[in-house]
Amino acid sequence: MATQTGSGAARQAVGRYGEQVAVRFLQDKGLRVLERNWRCAAGEIDIVAYDERERCVVIVEVKTRRSSQFGGPLAAVTWAKASRLRRLAAAWLHEHETHADAVRVDVIGIERPRSGPARVTHVEDVTA
């Protein structure tokens, strides 16, 4: 089992930073953010957005890393995690009584180097 380094507060700060970058990135692409950090008994969705062009609810998992020492941010999203995100998407739709034409699960990886801008990688429609 891999261990994480750094304090919990520092990891949370990096995570919040990554989510802010992801929100701006999605908005710049024309998506409307509906909710952030939605929680239920089964887990949490980082960002719920709506893509008008595709008439699609988008469930977004954000992974932020300060270095690639333990692999890039996208490597942290396993098949099991993608499958759980699909179940969480169904729970969100049910709770909000929302009927979308489509639902997709995206992953946004944020690499935050010590200097310079963050690097964003967006993978659409992660299948489980």
Chimera marker file (.cmm) of the C-alpha trace (Angstrom):
<marker_set name="trace">
<marker id="1" x="0.000" y="0.000" z="0.000" r="1" g="1" b="0" radius="0.5"/>
<marker id="2" x="1.385" y="3.396" z="-0.988" r="1" g="1" b="0" radius="0.5"/>
<marker id="3" x="1.752" y="6.000" z="1.690" r="1" g="1" b="0" radius="0.5"/>
<marker id="4" x="1.143" y="9.684" z="1.275" r="1" g="1" b="0" radius="0.5"/>
<marker id="5" x="3.660" y="12.206" z="2.411" r="1" g="1" b="0" radius="0.5"/>
<marker id="6" x="2.979" y="15.566" z="3.973" r="1" g="1" b="0" radius="0.5"/>
<marker id="7" x="0.436" y="16.715" z="6.482" r="1" g="1" b="0" radius="0.5"/>
<marker id="8" x="-3.286" y="16.260" z="6.036" r="1" g="1" b="0" radius="0.5"/>
<marker id="9" x="-3.765" y="20.032" z="5.924" r="1" g="1" b="0" radius="0.5"/>
<marker id="10" x="-1.170" y="20.383" z="3.161" r="1" g="1" b="0" radius="0.5"/>
<marker id="11" x="-2.813" y="17.617" z="1.094" r="1" g="1" b="0" radius="0.5"/>
<marker id="12" x="-6.213" y="19.262" z="1.556" r="1" g="1" b="0" radius="0.5"/>
<marker id="13" x="-4.814" y="22.609" z="0.414" r="1" g="1" b="0" radius="0.5"/>
<marker id="14" x="-3.339" y="21.002" z="-2.709" r="1" g="1" b="0" radius="0.5"/>
<marker id="15" x="-6.669" y="19.277" z="-3.363" r="1" g="1" b="0" radius="0.5"/>
<marker id="16" x="-8.642" y="22.521" z="-3.005" r="1" g="1" b="0" radius="0.5"/>
<marker id="17" x="-6.196" y="24.270" z="-5.335" r="1" g="1" b="0" radius="0.5"/>
<marker id="18" x="-6.621" y="21.511" z="-7.923" r="1" g="1" b="0" radius="0.5"/>
<marker id="19" x="-10.401" y="21.681" z="-7.730" r="1" g="1" b="0" radius="0.5"/>
<marker id="20" x="-10.305" y="25.470" z="-8.263" r="1" g="1" b="0" radius="0.5"/>
<marker id="21" x="-8.089" y="25.006" z="-11.326" r="1" g="1" b="0" radius="0.5"/>
<marker id="22" x="-10.424" y="22.278" z="-12.615" r="1" g="1" b="0" radius="0.5"/>
<marker id="23" x="-13.520" y="24.467" z="-12.140" r="1" g="1" b="0" radius="0.5"/>
<marker id="24" x="-11.933" y="27.314" z="-14.118" r="1" g="1" b="0" radius="0.5"/>
<marker id="25" x="-10.802" y="24.863" z="-16.793" r="1" g="1" b="0" radius="0.5"/>
<marker id="26" x="-14.317" y="23.421" z="-17.171" r="1" g="1" b="0" radius="0.5"/>
<marker id="27" x="-15.930" y="26.858" z="-17.245" r="1" g="1" b="0" radius="0.5"/>
<marker id="28" x="-13.449" y="27.990" z="-19.905" r="1" g="1" b="0" radius="0.5"/>
<marker id="29" x="-14.567" y="24.977" z="-21.972" r="1" g="1" b="0" radius="0.5"/>
<marker id="30" x="-18.173" y="26.140" z="-21.639" r="1" g="1" b="0" radius="0.5"/>
<marker id="31" x="-19.395" y="23.718" z="-18.972" r="1" g="1" b="0" radius="0.5"/>
<marker id="32" x="-21.645" y="24.955" z="-16.180" r="1" g="1" b="0" radius="0.5"/>
<marker id="33" x="-20.637" y="23.792" z="-12.690" r="1" g="1" b="0" radius="0.5"/>
<marker id="34" x="-23.715" y="22.576" z="-10.828" r="1" g="1" b="0" radius="0.5"/>
<marker id="35" x="-22.167" y="21.383" z="-7.582" r="1" g="1" b="0" radius="0.5"/>
<marker id="36" x="-18.856" y="20.808" z="-5.820" r="1" g="1" b="0" radius="0.5"/>
<marker id="37" x="-17.919" y="18.216" z="-3.217" r="1" g="1" b="0" radius="0.5"/>
<marker id="38" x="-21.307" y="16.462" z="-3.198" r="1" g="1" b="0" radius="0.5"/>
<marker id="39" x="-21.378" y="13.690" z="-0.614" r="1" g="1" b="0" radius="0.5"/>
<marker id="40" x="-23.573" y="10.721" z="0.150" r="1" g="1" b="0" radius="0.5"/>
<marker id="41" x="-23.108" y="7.503" z="2.104" r="1" g="1" b="0" radius="0.5"/>
<marker id="42" x="-21.362" y="5.904" z="-0.896" r="1" g="1" b="0" radius="0.5"/>
<marker id="43" x="-18.724" y="8.615" z="-1.340" r="1" g="1" b="0" radius="0.5"/>
<marker id="44" x="-18.016" y="12.019" z="-2.837" r="1" g="1" b="0" radius="0.5"/>
<marker id="45" x="-18.135" y="13.627" z="-6.261" r="1" g="1" b="0" radius="0.5"/>
<marker id="46" x="-15.598" y="16.422" z="-6.671" r="1" g="1" b="0" radius="0.5"/>
<marker id="47" x="-17.475" y="18.350" z="-9.370" r="1" g="1" b="0" radius="0.5"/>
<marker id="48" x="-20.836" y="17.944" z="-11.073" r="1" g="1" b="0" radius="0.5"/>
<marker id="49" x="-21.094" y="19.963" z="-14.276" r="1" g="1" b="0" radius="0.5"/>
<marker id="50" x="-23.375" y="20.266" z="-17.273" r="1" g="1" b="0" radius="0.5"/>
<marker id="51" x="-22.179" y="20.265" z="-20.880" r="1" g="1" b="0" radius="0.5"/>
<marker id="52" x="-24.784" y="22.188" z="-22.918" r="1" g="1" b="0" radius="0.5"/>
<marker id="53" x="-23.293" y="21.114" z="-26.252" r="1" g="1" b="0" radius="0.5"/>
<marker id="54" x="-23.795" y="17.432" z="-25.468" r="1" g="1" b="0" radius="0.5"/>
<marker id="55" x="-26.774" y="17.920" z="-23.115" r="1" g="1" b="0" radius="0.5"/>
<marker id="56" x="-24.831" y="15.837" z="-20.654" r="1" g="1" b="0" radius="0.5"/>
<marker id="57" x="-24.294" y="15.770" z="-16.896" r="1" g="1" b="0" radius="0.5"/>
<marker id="58" x="-20.565" y="15.415" z="-16.265" r="1" g="1" b="0" radius="0.5"/>
<marker id="59" x="-19.214" y="13.831" z="-13.089" r="1" g="1" b="0" radius="0.5"/>
<marker id="60" x="-15.635" y="14.996" z="-12.595" r="1" g="1" b="0" radius="0.5"/>
<marker id="61" x="-12.950" y="13.412" z="-10.450" r="1" g="1" b="0" radius="0.5"/>
<marker id="62" x="-10.021" y="15.752" z="-9.795" r="1" g="1" b="0" radius="0.5"/>
<marker id="63" x="-6.592" y="14.413" z="-8.902" r="1" g="1" b="0" radius="0.5"/>
<marker id="64" x="-3.862" y="16.886" z="-8.010" r="1" g="1" b="0" radius="0.5"/>
<marker id="65" x="-0.194" y="16.119" z="-7.492" r="1" g="1" b="0" radius="0.5"/>
<marker id="66" x="2.780" y="18.271" z="-6.591" r="1" g="1" b="0" radius="0.5"/>
<marker id="67" x="5.168" y="15.828" z="-8.260" r="1" g="1" b="0" radius="0.5"/>
<marker id="68" x="5.073" y="12.679" z="-10.340" r="1" g="1" b="0" radius="0.5"/>
<marker id="69" x="7.255" y="10.794" z="-7.849" r="1" g="1" b="0" radius="0.5"/>
<marker id="70" x="4.469" y="8.262" z="-7.241" r="1" g="1" b="0" radius="0.5"/>
<marker id="71" x="2.985" y="8.484" z="-10.741" r="1" g="1" b="0" radius="0.5"/>
<marker id="72" x="0.963" y="11.180" z="-12.404" r="1" g="1" b="0" radius="0.5"/>
<marker id="73" x="-2.415" y="12.278" z="-11.110" r="1" g="1" b="0" radius="0.5"/>
<marker id="74" x="-4.386" y="10.200" z="-13.604" r="1" g="1" b="0" radius="0.5"/>
<marker id="75" x="-2.676" y="7.007" z="-12.434" r="1" g="1" b="0" radius="0.5"/>
<marker id="76" x="-4.622" y="7.353" z="-9.178" r="1" g="1" b="0" radius="0.5"/>
<marker id="77" x="-7.930" y="6.661" z="-10.935" r="1" g="1" b="0" radius="0.5"/>
<marker id="78" x="-8.351" y="2.904" z="-11.067" r="1" g="1" b="0" radius="0.5"/>
<marker id="79" x="-11.059" y="0.807" z="-12.697" r="1" g="1" b="0" radius="0.5"/>
<marker id="80" x="-12.684" y="0.425" z="-9.255" r="1" g="1" b="0" radius="0.5"/>
<marker id="81" x="-12.685" y="4.208" z="-8.722" r="1" g="1" b="0" radius="0.5"/>
<marker id="82" x="-14.247" y="4.829" z="-12.150" r="1" g="1" b="0" radius="0.5"/>
<marker id="83" x="-16.921" y="2.224" z="-11.402" r="1" g="1" b="0" radius="0.5"/>
<marker id="84" x="-17.690" y="3.859" z="-8.043" r="1" g="1" b="0" radius="0.5"/>
<marker id="85" x="-17.983" y="7.258" z="-9.758" r="1" g="1" b="0" radius="0.5"/>
<marker id="86" x="-20.643" y="5.804" z="-12.063" r="1" g="1" b="0" radius="0.5"/>
<marker id="87" x="-22.613" y="4.600" z="-9.019" r="1" g="1" b="0" radius="0.5"/>
<marker id="88" x="-22.225" y="8.025" z="-7.400" r="1" g="1" b="0" radius="0.5"/>
<marker id="89" x="-23.485" y="9.643" z="-10.616" r="1" g="1" b="0" radius="0.5"/>
<marker id="90" x="-26.663" y="7.541" z="-10.402" r="1" g="1" b="0" radius="0.5"/>
<marker id="91" x="-27.108" y="8.561" z="-6.754" r="1" g="1" b="0" radius="0.5"/>
<marker id="92" x="-26.654" y="12.255" z="-7.594" r="1" g="1" b="0" radius="0.5"/>
<marker id="93" x="-29.184" y="12.060" z="-10.437" r="1" g="1" b="0" radius="0.5"/>
<marker id="94" x="-31.675" y="10.276" z="-8.181" r="1" g="1" b="0" radius="0.5"/>
<marker id="95" x="-31.277" y="12.769" z="-5.308" r="1" g="1" b="0" radius="0.5"/>
<marker id="96" x="-31.662" y="15.743" z="-7.630" r="1" g="1" b="0" radius="0.5"/>
<marker id="97" x="-34.494" y="14.134" z="-9.614" r="1" g="1" b="0" radius="0.5"/>
<marker id="98" x="-32.536" y="14.954" z="-12.740" r="1" g="1" b="0" radius="0.5"/>
<marker id="99" x="-33.038" y="13.214" z="-16.047" r="1" g="1" b="0" radius="0.5"/>
<marker id="100" x="-30.174" y="13.907" z="-18.398" r="1" g="1" b="0" radius="0.5"/>
<marker id="101" x="-29.853" y="12.860" z="-22.030" r="1" g="1" b="0" radius="0.5"/>
<marker id="102" x="-26.447" y="11.470" z="-21.088" r="1" g="1" b="0" radius="0.5"/>
<marker id="103" x="-24.046" y="11.158" z="-18.187" r="1" g="1" b="0" radius="0.5"/>
<marker id="104" x="-20.321" y="10.865" z="-18.487" r="1" g="1" b="0" radius="0.5"/>
<marker id="105" x="-17.471" y="10.543" z="-16.033" r="1" g="1" b="0" radius="0.5"/>
<marker id="106" x="-14.380" y="12.669" z="-16.655" r="1" g="1" b="0" radius="0.5"/>
<marker id="107" x="-11.069" y="12.846" z="-14.842" r="1" g="1" b="0" radius="0.5"/>
<marker id="108" x="-8.985" y="15.976" z="-14.576" r="1" g="1" b="0" radius="0.5"/>
<marker id="109" x="-5.369" y="15.624" z="-13.532" r="1" g="1" b="0" radius="0.5"/>
<marker id="110" x="-3.605" y="18.680" z="-12.171" r="1" g="1" b="0" radius="0.5"/>
<marker id="111" x="0.161" y="18.798" z="-11.796" r="1" g="1" b="0" radius="0.5"/>
<marker id="112" x="1.301" y="21.694" z="-9.660" r="1" g="1" b="0" radius="0.5"/>
<marker id="113" x="5.033" y="22.243" z="-10.058" r="1" g="1" b="0" radius="0.5"/>
<marker id="114" x="6.970" y="24.336" z="-7.569" r="1" g="1" b="0" radius="0.5"/>
<marker id="115" x="7.089" y="27.162" z="-10.114" r="1" g="1" b="0" radius="0.5"/>
<marker id="116" x="5.140" y="28.007" z="-13.205" r="1" g="1" b="0" radius="0.5"/>
<marker id="117" x="1.535" y="27.327" z="-14.100" r="1" g="1" b="0" radius="0.5"/>
<marker id="118" x="-0.377" y="24.169" z="-13.289" r="1" g="1" b="0" radius="0.5"/>
<marker id="119" x="-0.566" y="21.528" z="-16.010" r="1" g="1" b="0" radius="0.5"/>
<marker id="120" x="-4.082" y="20.253" z="-16.695" r="1" g="1" b="0" radius="0.5"/>
<marker id="121" x="-4.932" y="16.940" z="-18.344" r="1" g="1" b="0" radius="0.5"/>
<marker id="122" x="-8.610" y="16.265" z="-19.076" r="1" g="1" b="0" radius="0.5"/>
<marker id="123" x="-9.803" y="12.758" z="-19.939" r="1" g="1" b="0" radius="0.5"/>
<marker id="124" x="-13.419" y="12.621" z="-21.035" r="1" g="1" b="0" radius="0.5"/>
<marker id="125" x="-15.761" y="9.673" z="-20.676" r="1" g="1" b="0" radius="0.5"/>
<marker id="126" x="-13.735" y="7.331" z="-18.503" r="1" g="1" b="0" radius="0.5"/>
<marker id="127" x="-15.333" y="3.922" z="-18.870" r="1" g="1" b="0" radius="0.5"/>
<marker id="128" x="-15.635" y="1.438" z="-16.074" r="1" g="1" b="0" radius="0.5"/>
<link id1="1" id2="2" r="1" g="1" b="0" radius="0.2"/>
<link id1="2" id2="3" r="1" g="1" b="0" radius="0.2"/>
<link id1="3" id2="4" r="1" g="1" b="0" radius="0.2"/>
<link id1="4" id2="5" r="1" g="1" b="0" radius="0.2"/>
<link id1="5" id2="6" r="1" g="1" b="0" radius="0.2"/>
<link id1="6" id2="7" r="1" g="1" b="0" radius="0.2"/>
<link id1="7" id2="8" r="1" g="1" b="0" radius="0.2"/>
<link id1="8" id2="9" r="1" g="1" b="0" radius="0.2"/>
<link id1="9" id2="10" r="1" g="1" b="0" radius="0.2"/>
<link id1="10" id2="11" r="1" g="1" b="0" radius="0.2"/>
<link id1="11" id2="12" r="1" g="1" b="0" radius="0.2"/>
<link id1="12" id2="13" r="1" g="1" b="0" radius="0.2"/>
<link id1="13" id2="14" r="1" g="1" b="0" radius="0.2"/>
<link id1="14" id2="15" r="1" g="1" b="0" radius="0.2"/>
<link id1="15" id2="16" r="1" g="1" b="0" radius="0.2"/>
<link id1="16" id2="17" r="1" g="1" b="0" radius="0.2"/>
<link id1="17" id2="18" r="1" g="1" b="0" radius="0.2"/>
<link id1="18" id2="19" r="1" g="1" b="0" radius="0.2"/>
<link id1="19" id2="20" r="1" g="1" b="0" radius="0.2"/>
<link id1="20" id2="21" r="1" g="1" b="0" radius="0.2"/>
<link id1="21" id2="22" r="1" g="1" b="0" radius="0.2"/>
<link id1="22" id2="23" r="1" g="1" b="0" radius="0.2"/>
<link id1="23" id2="24" r="1" g="1" b="0" radius="0.2"/>
<link id1="24" id2="25" r="1" g="1" b="0" radius="0.2"/>
<link id1="25" id2="26" r="1" g="1" b="0" radius="0.2"/>
<link id1="26" id2="27" r="1" g="1" b="0" radius="0.2"/>
<link id1="27" id2="28" r="1" g="1" b="0" radius="0.2"/>
<link id1="28" id2="29" r="1" g="1" b="0" radius="0.2"/>
<link id1="29" id2="30" r="1" g="1" b="0" radius="0.2"/>
<link id1="30" id2="31" r="1" g="1" b="0" radius="0.2"/>
<link id1="31" id2="32" r="1" g="1" b="0" radius="0.2"/>
<link id1="32" id2="33" r="1" g="1" b="0" radius="0.2"/>
<link id1="33" id2="34" r="1" g="1" b="0" radius="0.2"/>
<link id1="34" id2="35" r="1" g="1" b="0" radius="0.2"/>
<link id1="35" id2="36" r="1" g="1" b="0" radius="0.2"/>
<link id1="36" id2="37" r="1" g="1" b="0" radius="0.2"/>
<link id1="37" id2="38" r="1" g="1" b="0" radius="0.2"/>
<link id1="38" id2="39" r="1" g="1" b="0" radius="0.2"/>
<link id1="39" id2="40" r="1" g="1" b="0" radius="0.2"/>
<link id1="40" id2="41" r="1" g="1" b="0" radius="0.2"/>
<link id1="41" id2="42" r="1" g="1" b="0" radius="0.2"/>
<link id1="42" id2="43" r="1" g="1" b="0" radius="0.2"/>
<link id1="43" id2="44" r="1" g="1" b="0" radius="0.2"/>
<link id1="44" id2="45" r="1" g="1" b="0" radius="0.2"/>
<link id1="45" id2="46" r="1" g="1" b="0" radius="0.2"/>
<link id1="46" id2="47" r="1" g="1" b="0" radius="0.2"/>
<link id1="47" id2="48" r="1" g="1" b="0" radius="0.2"/>
<link id1="48" id2="49" r="1" g="1" b="0" radius="0.2"/>
<link id1="49" id2="50" r="1" g="1" b="0" radius="0.2"/>
<link id1="50" id2="51" r="1" g="1" b="0" radius="0.2"/>
<link id1="51" id2="52" r="1" g="1" b="0" radius="0.2"/>
<link id1="52" id2="53" r="1" g="1" b="0" radius="0.2"/>
<link id1="53" id2="54" r="1" g="1" b="0" radius="0.2"/>
<link id1="54" id2="55" r="1" g="1" b="0" radius="0.2"/>
<link id1="55" id2="56" r="1" g="1" b="0" radius="0.2"/>
<link id1="56" id2="57" r="1" g="1" b="0" radius="0.2"/>
<link id1="57" id2="58" r="1" g="1" b="0" radius="0.2"/>
<link id1="58" id2="59" r="1" g="1" b="0" radius="0.2"/>
<link id1="59" id2="60" r="1" g="1" b="0" radius="0.2"/>
<link id1="60" id2="61" r="1" g="1" b="0" radius="0.2"/>
<link id1="61" id2="62" r="1" g="1" b="0" radius="0.2"/>
<link id1="62" id2="63" r="1" g="1" b="0" radius="0.2"/>
<link id1="63" id2="64" r="1" g="1" b="0" radius="0.2"/>
<link id1="64" id2="65" r="1" g="1" b="0" radius="0.2"/>
<link id1="65" id2="66" r="1" g="1" b="0" radius="0.2"/>
<link id1="66" id2="67" r="1" g="1" b="0" radius="0.2"/>
<link id1="67" id2="68" r="1" g="1" b="0" radius="0.2"/>
<link id1="68" id2="69" r="1" g="1" b="0" radius="0.2"/>
<link id1="69" id2="70" r="1" g="1" b="0" radius="0.2"/>
<link id1="70" id2="71" r="1" g="1" b="0" radius="0.2"/>
<link id1="71" id2="72" r="1" g="1" b="0" radius="0.2"/>
<link id1="72" id2="73" r="1" g="1" b="0" radius="0.2"/>
<link id1="73" id2="74" r="1" g="1" b="0" radius="0.2"/>
<link id1="74" id2="75" r="1" g="1" b="0" radius="0.2"/>
<link id1="75" id2="76" r="1" g="1" b="0" radius="0.2"/>
<link id1="76" id2="77" r="1" g="1" b="0" radius="0.2"/>
<link id1="77" id2="78" r="1" g="1" b="0" radius="0.2"/>
<link id1="78" id2="79" r="1" g="1" b="0" radius="0.2"/>
<link id1="79" id2="80" r="1" g="1" b="0" radius="0.2"/>
<link id1="80" id2="81" r="1" g="1" b="0" radius="0.2"/>
<link id1="81" id2="82" r="1" g="1" b="0" radius="0.2"/>
<link id1="82" id2="83" r="1" g="1" b="0" radius="0.2"/>
<link id1="83" id2="84" r="1" g="1" b="0" radius="0.2"/>
<link id1="84" id2="85" r="1" g="1" b="0" radius="0.2"/>
<link id1="85" id2="86" r="1" g="1" b="0" radius="0.2"/>
<link id1="86" id2="87" r="1" g="1" b="0" radius="0.2"/>
<link id1="87" id2="88" r="1" g="1" b="0" radius="0.2"/>
<link id1="88" id2="89" r="1" g="1" b="0" radius="0.2"/>
<link id1="89" id2="90" r="1" g="1" b="0" radius="0.2"/>
<link id1="90" id2="91" r="1" g="1" b="0" radius="0.2"/>
<link id1="91" id2="92" r="1" g="1" b="0" radius="0.2"/>
<link id1="92" id2="93" r="1" g="1" b="0" radius="0.2"/>
<link id1="93" id2="94" r="1" g="1" b="0" radius="0.2"/>
<link id1="94" id2="95" r="1" g="1" b="0" radius="0.2"/>
<link id1="95" id2="96" r="1" g="1" b="0" radius="0.2"/>
<link id1="96" id2="97" r="1" g="1" b="0" radius="0.2"/>
<link id1="97" id2="98" r="1" g="1" b="0" radius="0.2"/>
<link id1="98" id2="99" r="1" g="1" b="0" radius="0.2"/>
<link id1="99" id2="100" r="1" g="1" b="0" radius="0.2"/>
<link id1="100" id2="101" r="1" g="1" b="0" radius="0.2"/>
<link id1="101" id2="102" r="1" g="1" b="0" radius="0.2"/>
<link id1="102" id2="103" r="1" g="1" b="0" radius="0.2"/>
<link id1="103" id2="104" r="1" g="1" b="0" radius="0.2"/>
<link id1="104" id2="105" r="1" g="1" b="0" radius="0.2"/>
<link id1="105" id2="106" r="1" g="1" b="0" radius="0.2"/>
<link id1="106" id2="107" r="1" g="1" b="0" radius="0.2"/>
<link id1="107" id2="108" r="1" g="1" b="0" radius="0.2"/>
<link id1="108" id2="109" r="1" g="1" b="0" radius="0.2"/>
<link id1="109" id2="110" r="1" g="1" b="0" radius="0.2"/>
<link id1="110" id2="111" r="1" g="1" b="0" radius="0.2"/>
<link id1="111" id2="112" r="1" g="1" b="0" radius="0.2"/>
<link id1="112" id2="113" r="1" g="1" b="0" radius="0.2"/>
<link id1="113" id2="114" r="1" g="1" b="0" radius="0.2"/>
<link id1="114" id2="115" r="1" g="1" b="0" radius="0.2"/>
<link id1="115" id2="116" r="1" g="1" b="0" radius="0.2"/>
<link id1="116" id2="117" r="1" g="1" b="0" radius="0.2"/>
<link id1="117" id2="118" r="1" g="1" b="0" radius="0.2"/>
<link id1="118" id2="119" r="1" g="1" b="0" radius="0.2"/>
<link id1="119" id2="120" r="1" g="1" b="0" radius="0.2"/>
<link id1="120" id2="121" r="1" g="1" b="0" radius="0.2"/>
<link id1="121" id2="122" r="1" g="1" b="0" radius="0.2"/>
<link id1="122" id2="123" r="1" g="1" b="0" radius="0.2"/>
<link id1="123" id2="124" r="1" g="1" b="0" radius="0.2"/>
<link id1="124" id2="125" r="1" g="1" b="0" radius="0.2"/>
<link id1="125" id2="126" r="1" g="1" b="0" radius="0.2"/>
<link id1="126" id2="127" r="1" g="1" b="0" radius="0.2"/>
<link id1="127" id2="128" r="1" g="1" b="0" radius="0.2"/>
</marker_set>
